[in-house]
Amino acid sequence: MTDAHPLTLFDEIGGYETFAKIVHEFYRGVRTDPVLSPMYPQEDFDGAEERLTMFLVQYWGGPNTYSQKRGHPRLILRHRAFHVNPEARDRWLAHMRHAMDVVQLAPIHEATLWDYLHRSAFALVNTFDPTPQNTPPTPAADAPRAASAPEAAPTAEATS
């Protein structure tokens, strides 16, 4: 650590590889989840994994590749098209909890990252309607981008 460049959570937990492992393990569960899986075009899971990894890496102090490739994260706007009810939120959190447990971060890092993910998941709930049954996947991960002013961040910003 230098005065000019203090260590970030990205550095402290092992950089890109650690975030990639968390996200990969997370998507292993999402791919087979009956509520979450239909929200993704089946041919785009690898893309979703890449986008979430880039986002988390950037958010926690790594390279800003996410913004270079995709622009402002716009967390709420990018998730508006999806049916994110409390059931979807809780399933998302369960898969993320499992992924974080697999990686076994130091307690302070685990608590910091989990707090952020937990708050972000709650901020993304956009409906209290029951989960639709047998619905086709929502359109690709590039949810509409608003030309208007940027939205307020729910807690900071996260996800693909």
QUILINZI-V290851 format. One record per residue. N is the residue number from 1. RES is the residue in one letter. BURIAL is I if it has 16 or more other C-alpha atoms within 10 Angstrom, else O. Layout:
[[N RES BURIAL] [N RES BURIAL]]
This chain:
[[1 M O] [2 T O] [3 D O] [4 A O] [5 H O] [6 P O] [7 L O] [8 T O] [9 L I] [10 F I] [11 D I] [12 E O] [13 I I] [14 G O] [15 G I] [16 Y I] [17 E O] [18 T I] [19 F I] [20 A I] [21 K I] [22 I I] [23 V I] [24 H I] [25 E I] [26 F I] [27 Y I] [28 R O] [29 G I] [30 V I] [31 R I] [32 T O] [33 D O] [34 P O] [35 V I] [36 L I] [37 S I] [38 P I] [39 M I] [40 Y I] [41 P I] [42 Q O] [43 E O] [44 D O] [45 F I] [46 D O] [47 G O] [48 A I] [49 E I] [50 E I] [51 R I] [52 L I] [53 T I] [54 M I] [55 F I] [56 L I] [57 V I] [58 Q I] [59 Y I] [60 W I] [61 G O] [62 G I] [63 P I] [64 N I] [65 T O] [66 Y I] [67 S O] [68 Q O] [69 K O] [70 R O] [71 G O] [72 H O] [73 P I] [74 R I] [75 L I] [76 I I] [77 L I] [78 R I] [79 H I] [80 R O] [81 A O] [82 F I] [83 H I] [84 V I] [85 N I] [86 P I] [87 E I] [88 A I] [89 R I] [90 D O] [91 R I] [92 W I] [93 L I] [94 A O] [95 H I] [96 M I] [97 R I] [98 H O] [99 A I] [100 M I] [101 D O] [102 V O] [103 V O] [104 Q O] [105 L I] [106 A O] [107 P O] [108 I O] [109 H O] [110 E I] [111 A O] [112 T O] [113 L I] [114 W I] [115 D O] [116 Y O] [117 L I] [118 H I] [119 R O] [120 S I] [121 A I] [122 F I] [123 A I] [124 L I] [125 V I] [126 N I] [127 T O] [128 F O] [129 D O] [130 P O] [131 T I] [132 P O] [133 Q O] [134 N O] [135 T O] [136 P O] [137 P O] [138 T O] [139 P O] [140 A O] [141 A I] [142 D O] [143 A O] [144 P O] [145 R O] [146 A O] [147 A O] [148 S O] [149 A O] [150 P O] [151 E O] [152 A O] [153 A O] [154 P I] [155 T O] [156 A O] [157 E I] [158 A I] [159 T I] [160 S I]]
